[in-house]
Amino acid sequence: SSRRRHTRYISVTGVQTCALPISVIVDYGPPAAPANLVISNAGQKGQNPQLSWDANSETDIQHYAIYQGYQTSGTGPISWNSNAVGTTSNTSWTDQSFKIETAAGADVVHYRITAVDDADNESGYSNSVSTGVEGEVPGFKRAPESRSEEHTSELQSH
Protein backbone atom coordinates (compact mmCIF):
# COMPACT_ATOMS: atom_id res chain seq x y z
CA SER A 1 0.00 0.00 0.00
CA SER A 2 1.07 3.57 -0.42
CA ARG A 3 1.90 5.25 2.87
CA ARG A 4 3.11 8.78 3.50
CA ARG A 5 4.23 10.44 6.70
CA HIS A 6 2.69 13.87 7.23
CA THR A 7 3.94 16.23 9.94
CA ARG A 8 1.47 18.74 11.29
CA TYR A 9 1.94 21.31 14.02
CA ILE A 10 -0.62 22.10 16.64
CA SER A 11 -0.61 24.91 19.15
CA VAL A 12 -0.97 24.05 22.81
CA THR A 13 -1.94 26.91 25.11
CA GLY A 14 -1.13 26.69 28.77
CA VAL A 15 1.52 28.25 30.88
CA GLN A 16 3.48 28.68 27.69
CA THR A 17 2.36 28.56 24.06
CA CYS A 18 4.32 26.16 21.91
CA ALA A 19 3.98 24.18 18.71
CA LEU A 20 4.33 20.41 18.93
CA PRO A 21 4.99 18.30 15.84
CA ILE A 22 2.54 15.44 15.37
CA SER A 23 3.39 12.78 12.85
CA VAL A 24 0.47 11.00 11.14
CA ILE A 25 0.80 8.03 8.82
CA VAL A 26 -1.92 7.82 6.19
CA ASP A 27 -2.53 4.46 4.49
CA TYR A 28 -3.71 4.97 0.91
CA GLY A 29 -5.05 1.51 0.17
CA PRO A 30 -4.31 -2.18 -0.18
CA PRO A 31 -0.91 -3.66 -0.97
CA ALA A 32 -0.02 -5.10 -4.36
CA ALA A 33 -1.00 -8.70 -5.05
CA PRO A 34 1.78 -11.17 -4.18
CA ALA A 35 3.78 -12.38 -7.18
CA ASN A 36 5.29 -15.63 -8.42
CA LEU A 37 3.30 -18.13 -6.36
CA VAL A 38 4.58 -21.67 -6.99
CA ILE A 39 4.24 -25.13 -5.50
CA SER A 40 7.92 -25.66 -4.77
CA ASN A 41 7.61 -29.46 -4.52
CA ALA A 42 5.21 -29.92 -7.43
CA GLY A 43 5.12 -33.45 -8.82
CA GLN A 44 6.53 -35.05 -5.66
CA LYS A 45 3.89 -37.71 -4.95
CA GLY A 46 2.97 -38.25 -1.30
CA GLN A 47 4.35 -34.93 -0.02
CA ASN A 48 2.33 -32.06 1.40
CA PRO A 49 2.08 -29.17 -1.11
CA GLN A 50 4.61 -26.45 -0.22
CA LEU A 51 3.74 -22.99 -1.49
CA SER A 52 6.26 -20.18 -1.90
CA TRP A 53 6.13 -16.67 -3.38
CA ASP A 54 8.05 -13.41 -3.60
CA ALA A 55 7.87 -11.03 -0.63
CA ASN A 56 5.86 -7.88 -1.20
CA SER A 57 7.91 -4.67 -1.27
CA GLU A 58 5.56 -2.78 1.06
CA THR A 59 6.95 -2.35 4.56
CA ASP A 60 3.60 -2.71 6.33
CA ILE A 61 2.66 -6.28 5.33
CA GLN A 62 1.11 -7.98 8.36
CA HIS A 63 0.54 -11.42 6.81
CA TYR A 64 -0.35 -13.37 3.70
CA ALA A 65 -3.69 -15.20 3.45
CA ILE A 66 -3.94 -18.54 1.61
CA TYR A 67 -7.10 -19.48 -0.32
CA GLN A 68 -8.02 -22.86 -1.83
CA GLY A 69 -10.18 -23.93 -4.72
CA TYR A 70 -11.25 -27.47 -5.57
CA GLN A 71 -11.82 -29.26 -8.83
CA THR A 72 -13.22 -32.78 -9.24
CA SER A 73 -10.91 -35.05 -11.26
CA GLY A 74 -9.11 -31.99 -12.63
CA THR A 75 -12.02 -31.02 -14.89
CA GLY A 76 -14.95 -28.62 -14.72
CA PRO A 77 -15.31 -25.41 -12.75
CA ILE A 78 -13.08 -24.49 -9.83
CA SER A 79 -14.96 -23.91 -6.57
CA TRP A 80 -13.01 -21.31 -4.59
CA ASN A 81 -13.39 -21.15 -0.82
CA SER A 82 -14.17 -17.54 0.16
CA ASN A 83 -12.45 -17.94 3.55
CA ALA A 84 -8.68 -18.17 3.93
CA VAL A 85 -7.49 -21.65 4.93
CA GLY A 86 -4.34 -20.28 6.52
CA THR A 87 -2.19 -17.21 7.15
CA THR A 88 1.53 -16.69 7.55
CA SER A 89 3.96 -13.80 7.90
CA ASN A 90 6.51 -15.83 5.89
CA THR A 91 6.76 -16.26 2.11
CA SER A 92 6.07 -19.98 2.27
CA TRP A 93 3.30 -22.23 3.61
CA THR A 94 2.78 -25.99 3.69
CA ASP A 95 -0.69 -27.47 3.33
CA GLN A 96 -0.91 -30.20 5.96
CA SER A 97 -4.39 -31.26 4.74
CA PHE A 98 -3.36 -32.91 1.47
CA LYS A 99 -0.73 -35.13 -0.15
CA ILE A 100 0.33 -34.64 -3.76
CA GLU A 101 -1.00 -37.18 -6.28
CA THR A 102 0.49 -37.36 -9.77
CA ALA A 103 -1.96 -39.88 -11.32
CA ALA A 104 -4.35 -38.63 -14.00
CA GLY A 105 -7.92 -38.05 -12.83
CA ALA A 106 -7.03 -37.05 -9.26
CA ASP A 107 -9.06 -34.34 -7.54
CA VAL A 108 -7.22 -31.02 -7.81
CA VAL A 109 -6.58 -28.35 -5.19
CA HIS A 110 -5.88 -24.82 -6.41
CA TYR A 111 -4.17 -22.12 -4.36
CA ARG A 112 -3.93 -18.34 -4.51
CA ILE A 113 -2.83 -15.82 -1.90
CA THR A 114 -3.33 -12.22 -0.85
CA ALA A 115 -1.25 -9.78 1.18
CA VAL A 116 -2.79 -8.01 4.19
CA ASP A 117 -1.24 -4.82 5.59
CA ASP A 118 -1.20 -3.34 9.10
CA ALA A 119 -4.45 -1.44 8.38
CA ASP A 120 -6.14 -4.76 7.38
CA ASN A 121 -6.26 -3.77 3.70
CA GLU A 122 -6.19 -6.95 1.59
CA SER A 123 -4.61 -7.08 -1.86
CA GLY A 124 -6.06 -8.72 -4.93
CA TYR A 125 -5.25 -12.38 -5.56
CA SER A 126 -1.89 -13.66 -6.74
CA ASN A 127 -1.59 -16.02 -9.68
CA SER A 128 -3.08 -19.44 -8.95
CA VAL A 129 -1.29 -22.79 -8.84
CA SER A 130 -2.67 -26.31 -8.52
CA THR A 131 -1.82 -29.94 -7.85
CA GLY A 132 -3.56 -33.29 -7.87
CA VAL A 133 -4.20 -34.64 -4.37
CA GLU A 134 -4.66 -38.10 -2.88
CA GLY A 135 -8.22 -39.21 -2.14
CA GLU A 136 -11.32 -37.10 -2.35
CA VAL A 137 -11.20 -33.48 -1.28
CA PRO A 138 -13.06 -33.27 2.07
CA GLY A 139 -15.83 -30.68 2.41
CA PHE A 140 -16.42 -30.59 -1.33
CA LYS A 141 -19.94 -31.24 -2.59
CA ARG A 142 -19.79 -32.48 -6.15
CA ALA A 143 -22.01 -30.69 -8.64
CA PRO A 144 -24.87 -32.70 -10.17
CA GLU A 145 -24.07 -33.77 -13.73
CA SER A 146 -26.92 -31.67 -15.16
CA ARG A 147 -25.65 -28.35 -13.82
CA SER A 148 -24.28 -25.79 -16.23
CA GLU A 149 -20.55 -25.05 -16.11
CA GLU A 150 -21.48 -21.44 -15.36
CA HIS A 151 -22.47 -22.56 -11.86
CA THR A 152 -19.75 -23.63 -9.52
CA SER A 153 -20.04 -26.27 -6.84
CA GLU A 154 -20.51 -25.15 -3.28
CA LEU A 155 -18.33 -25.89 -0.31
CA GLN A 156 -20.01 -27.40 2.70
CA SER A 157 -19.54 -25.44 5.92
CA HIS A 158 -17.45 -27.06 8.63
Secondary structure, DSSP 8 states (H G I E B T S, - for coil): --EEEEEEEEEE-SSS-EEEEEEEEEE-S-----EEEEETTTT-TTS--EEEEE--S-TTEEEEEEEEEEEGGG-S--EE-SS-SEEESSSEEE-TT--B--STT-EEEEEEEEEEETT--B------EEEEESS--TTB----TTS-TTS---B---
